[in-house]
């Protein structure tokens, strides 16, 4: 909105050319998102308390978490609003890639909202049936893949993905591209959701990932940088940096209230949407395989659950971890919640830095 307004006025005031720069608008989106979170967060939390929209703590979880019973949930709405409004204000709303990530944001945000609503308002402990939630995620992934296949952003966009550490090598997926897209979006969405179990953990790691993806999207959208780094040039993806900036700002703003002890939980409303968008951005900039590295902590969290379930089922009830996801394992080893969160953030930052280094390690 502001982008279109001010760029249309450049004929009268040359200084408005500043709004054409992605770097400026990314910074502006970040600041706007932080301010929205900080200004409207307290009001929203009061509304959640007023209407008794509170978290129900599972009895089978760590006993130390029982004190969190009654903490307001569905705070993911704060995150989504803090992402969407700055994106609409500062991004080019005619950009194909921006419209695609907003589609994912709305779709998965709605699924997460329905799940939180059933748990917190309708008092259904399990919320939305897992099967229905999975159908919604897979349907989005298939729709996303079909749009990219039959309505691509440009003629050069095809069903391929880049291979980390190799120059000028791509993996052609052919007919498997559409189910591959569905797998990436569904997997990343659920991985972030599984990680959302400690105060500040998932939102902090998400913010780190969005910083990395802002850089990756920016260089992929510039012919000079992509040519120098010998990565695939995808015109228009640079605009995704503005969305990523808004996501980073929303993460920082929400962390103000979600840091230990949390005043509000994001719930599935935020976790499903943030994870799905990370997968969507990786697909749009053709860095799906790098998603495994930049979101390394999310991958480890998801794998810990899978291995725990398989071990319990096929090894006569034996467990690999004291509790899964793995962050609970470290809690039961005696680590404080804050220590687990900060150490996981550090590991997440290392994964993100290593991801950015792969642009030169080729």
C-alpha positions in Angstrom: 0.0 0.0 0.0 2.6 2.5 1.1 5.0 1.1 -1.6 2.5 1.8 -4.3 1.5 5.2 -3.0 5.0 6.6 -2.6 6.5 5.1 -5.8 3.7 6.7 -7.7 4.7 10.1 -6.3 8.4 9.8 -7.4 7.6 12.0 -10.4 6.9 14.8 -8.0 9.3 14.1 -5.2 12.5 12.2 -6.2 13.2 11.3 -2.5 10.3 8.8 -2.7 12.6 6.6 -4.8 13.8 5.3 -1.5 10.7 3.2 -1.3 11.8 1.2 -4.4 14.7 -0.3 -2.5 13.9 -3.7 -1.0 16.5 -3.3 1.8 14.7 -0.1 3.0 11.3 -1.7 2.9 12.5 -4.8 4.6 13.8 -2.7 7.5 10.6 -0.7 7.6 8.5 -3.9 7.6 10.6 -5.2 10.5 10.1 -2.1 12.6 6.4 -1.9 11.8 5.9 -5.5 12.8 7.7 -5.0 16.2 5.6 -1.8 16.9 2.3 -3.6 16.1 3.2 -6.5 18.4 4.3 -4.3 21.3 1.3 -1.8 20.9 -1.5 -4.3 20.4 -0.1 -7.3 22.2 -1.1 -6.3 25.7 -4.7 -5.4 24.6 -5.0 -8.7 22.8 -3.7 -10.7 25.8 -6.3 -8.9 28.0 -9.0 -9.9 25.6 -7.8 -13.6 25.7 -8.0 -13.5 29.5 -11.4 -11.9 29.5 -12.9 -14.5 27.3 -11.1 -17.4 29.1 -9.1 -18.5 26.0 -6.5 -20.4 28.0 -4.1 -23.2 27.5 -4.9 -26.7 28.8 -1.7 -28.4 29.9 -1.5 -32.1 29.1 -1.1 -34.3 32.2 1.4 -36.5 30.5 3.9 -33.7 29.9 6.6 -32.5 32.3 5.2 -31.9 35.8 6.9 -28.5 35.9 4.6 -27.3 33.1 1.4 -27.8 35.1 2.0 -24.3 36.5 1.4 -22.9 33.0 -2.3 -24.0 33.2 -4.5 -21.1 32.3 -2.0 -19.1 30.3 -3.8 -17.3 27.4 -3.3 -19.1 24.1 -4.1 -18.3 20.4 -1.5 -15.6 20.5 -0.5 -16.6 17.0 -3.1 -14.1 15.9 -0.7 -11.4 17.2 2.1 -12.8 15.1 0.0 -13.2 11.9 -1.4 -9.6 12.2 2.1 -8.3 12.8 3.2 -10.1 9.6 0.3 -9.4 7.3 -0.2 -5.6 8.0 3.5 -4.6 7.4 3.7 -6.9 4.3 0.6 -5.2 2.8 2.0 -1.8 3.7 5.6 -2.2 2.5 5.6 -5.0 -0.1 4.7 -4.9 -3.8 1.2 -6.4 -3.6 1.3 -7.2 -7.3 4.3 -9.5 -6.7 3.5 -13.2 -7.4 5.7 -14.5 -4.6 4.2 -12.2 -2.0 0.7 -13.3 -2.9 1.7 -17.0 -2.7 3.2 -16.7 0.8 0.2 -14.7 2.0 -2.0 -17.6 0.7 -0.1 -20.0 2.9 -0.2 -17.6 5.9 -4.0 -17.3 5.7 -4.7 -21.0 5.0 -2.5 -22.5 7.7 -3.4 -19.7 10.1 -7.0 -20.6 9.7 -6.4 -24.3 10.3 -4.4 -23.5 13.4 -7.1 -21.1 14.6 -9.8 -23.7 14.3 -7.6 -26.2 16.2 -7.0 -23.6 19.0 -10.7 -22.6 19.1 -11.8 -26.2 19.6 -9.3 -26.7 22.4 -9.6 -23.4 24.2 -13.2 -22.4 23.6 -15.1 -25.6 22.9 -12.9 -27.4 25.5 -12.2 -30.3 23.2 -8.8 -31.5 24.6 -7.5 -32.9 21.3 -8.8 -29.9 19.2 -9.1 -30.6 15.5 -8.8 -34.3 14.6 -5.3 -34.9 13.4 -6.5 -36.5 10.2 -8.5 -33.4 9.3 -5.6 -31.1 10.1 -3.3 -33.2 7.9 -5.7 -33.1 5.1 -5.8 -29.3 5.3 -2.0 -29.1 5.2 -1.6 -31.5 2.3 -4.5 -29.9 0.3 -2.6 -26.5 0.6 0.7 -28.2 -0.5 -1.0 -29.8 -3.5 -2.7 -26.5 -4.4 0.6 -24.6 -4.0 2.4 -27.1 -6.3 -0.4 -27.1 -8.9 -0.3 -23.3 -9.0 3.5 -23.2 -9.4 3.3 -25.9 -12.1 0.4 -24.5 -14.2 0.6 -20.8 -13.3 4.3 -20.2 -12.7 5.7 -16.8 -12.0 7.7 -16.8 -15.2 8.5 -19.2 -18.1 11.8 -20.3 -16.5 10.3 -21.5 -13.3 10.0 -25.3 -13.4 9.9 -28.4 -11.2 13.5 -28.3 -10.1 15.4 -27.6 -6.9 18.9 -26.5 -6.2 21.5 -28.9 -4.7 23.6 -27.4 -1.8 27.4 -27.4 -2.2 27.3 -27.9 -6.0 27.5 -25.2 -8.6 25.2 -25.3 -11.6 23.6 -28.6 -10.5 19.8 -28.9 -10.1 17.6 -31.8 -9.2 14.7 -32.2 -11.7 11.6 -33.7 -10.0 9.3 -34.0 -13.0 5.9 -35.3 -12.0 7.0 -35.7 -8.4 7.3 -31.9 -8.0 3.7 -31.4 -6.8 3.8 -34.1 -4.1 7.3 -32.9 -3.2 5.9 -29.4 -2.6 3.1 -30.8 -0.4 5.6 -32.8 1.6 7.8 -29.7 2.2 5.0 -27.5 3.4 3.3 -30.2 5.5 6.5 -31.3 7.0 7.8 -27.9 7.9 4.4 -26.8 9.3 4.3 -29.8 11.6 8.0 -29.6 12.6 7.5 -26.0 14.0 4.3 -27.1 15.7 6.1 -29.9 17.5 8.8 -27.5 18.6 6.3 -25.1 20.2 6.6 -26.6 23.7 8.7 -24.2 25.7 8.4 -20.5 26.3 10.0 -18.6 23.4 11.5 -21.7 21.7 9.6 -22.0 18.5 9.2 -18.2 17.9 12.9 -17.5 18.5 14.0 -20.3 16.1 11.5 -19.1 13.5 12.9 -15.6 13.7 16.4 -16.9 13.1 15.2 -18.9 10.1 13.4 -15.9 8.6 16.6 -13.8 8.9 18.4 -16.5 6.9 15.6 -16.7 4.3 15.5 -12.9 3.9 19.2 -13.0 2.8 18.6 -16.0 0.5 15.5 -14.5 -1.1 17.3 -11.2 -1.7 20.3 -12.7 -3.4 18.1 -15.1 -5.5 16.1 -12.1 -6.7 19.2 -10.1 -7.9 20.8 -11.0 -11.2 24.2 -9.7 -10.2 24.4 -11.4 -6.8 23.0 -14.7 -8.1 25.4 -14.7 -11.0 28.4 -14.0 -8.7 27.3 -16.7 -6.3 26.4 -19.0 -9.2 22.9 -19.8 -7.8 19.7 -19.8 -9.8 18.3 -16.3 -10.5 14.6 -16.1 -9.9 13.2 -12.6 -10.8 10.8 -11.2 -8.2 11.9 -13.3 -5.2 13.8 -10.4 -3.7 10.4 -9.0 -2.6 10.1 -12.0 -0.2 12.8 -10.3 1.9 10.1 -7.7 2.9 7.8 -10.5 4.1 10.7 -12.1 6.0 11.5 -8.8 7.6 7.9 -8.5 8.8 8.2 -12.1 10.2 11.4 -11.3 12.0 9.8 -8.2 13.5 6.7 -10.2 14.5 8.9 -12.8 16.1 10.8 -10.2 18.2 7.6 -8.5 19.2 5.9 -11.7 20.2 8.9 -12.8 22.1 8.5 -9.8 24.4 5.4 -11.5 25.7 6.3 -15.2 25.1 9.7 -15.2 26.8 9.8 -17.2 30.0 7.5 -17.0 32.0 5.2 -16.7 29.0 2.3 -14.3 29.2 0.7 -15.8 26.1 1.3 -18.9 23.9 1.2 -18.8 20.1 -0.8 -22.0 19.8 -1.3 -23.8 16.5 -2.5 -20.5 15.0 1.0 -19.3 14.9 3.1 -22.5 14.8 1.4 -24.1 11.8 1.5 -20.9 9.7 5.1 -20.0 10.5 6.3 -23.5 9.7 4.3 -23.7 6.4 5.5 -20.3 5.3 9.2 -21.3 5.9 8.5 -24.3 3.6 6.8 -22.1 1.0 9.6 -19.6 0.8 12.2 -22.4 0.5 10.1 -23.7 -2.5 9.7 -20.3 -4.1 13.5 -19.6 -4.0 14.3 -23.3 -4.9 16.2 -23.9 -1.7 14.1 -26.8 -0.4 17.1 -28.9 0.5 18.6 -26.0 2.4 15.5 -25.9 4.5 16.7 -29.0 6.3 19.8 -27.2 7.3 18.4 -23.7 8.2 15.6 -25.3 10.1 17.9 -28.0 11.6 16.5 -27.7 15.1 13.0 -28.1 13.8 14.1 -31.2 11.9 15.8 -32.7 15.0 12.6 -32.0 17.1 10.4 -33.8 14.5 12.8 -36.7 14.1 13.0 -37.2 17.9 9.2 -37.7 17.9 9.3 -40.1 15.0 12.1 -42.2 16.5 10.5 -42.2 19.9 7.2 -43.6 18.5 9.0 -46.2 16.3 11.1 -47.3 19.3 8.2 -47.6 21.6 6.1 -49.5 19.0 8.7 -51.9 17.7 11.1 -52.4 20.7 8.5 -53.5 23.2 7.8 -50.2 24.8 11.4 -49.0 25.1 12.1 -45.3 24.7 15.1 -43.6 23.2 14.5 -40.3 25.0 13.0 -39.6 28.5 10.3 -37.7 26.6 9.7 -36.4 23.1 10.0 -33.9 21.5 13.6 -33.7 22.5 13.4 -30.4 24.3 11.4 -32.2 27.0 14.2 -34.8 27.2 16.7 -32.1 28.2 14.2 -30.7 30.7 13.9 -34.1 32.4 17.7 -34.3 32.5 17.7 -31.3 34.8 18.2 -28.4 32.4 16.0 -25.3 33.2 13.5 -24.3 30.6 15.4 -21.0 29.9 18.7 -22.9 29.4 17.1 -25.4 27.0 15.6 -22.5 25.0 18.7 -20.4 24.8 20.9 -23.3 23.9 18.5 -24.4 21.2 18.6 -20.8 19.8 22.3 -20.9 19.7 22.2 -24.2 17.7 19.6 -22.7 15.5 21.8 -19.6 14.8 24.7 -21.9 13.9 22.5 -23.8 11.5 21.4 -20.5 9.9 25.0 -19.2 9.6 26.1 -22.5 8.0 23.2 -22.3 5.6 24.3 -18.8 4.4 27.9 -20.0 4.1 26.7 -22.7 1.6 26.3 -19.9 -0.9 30.1 -19.8 -1.1 30.9 -23.4 -0.2 30.2 -24.7 -3.6 
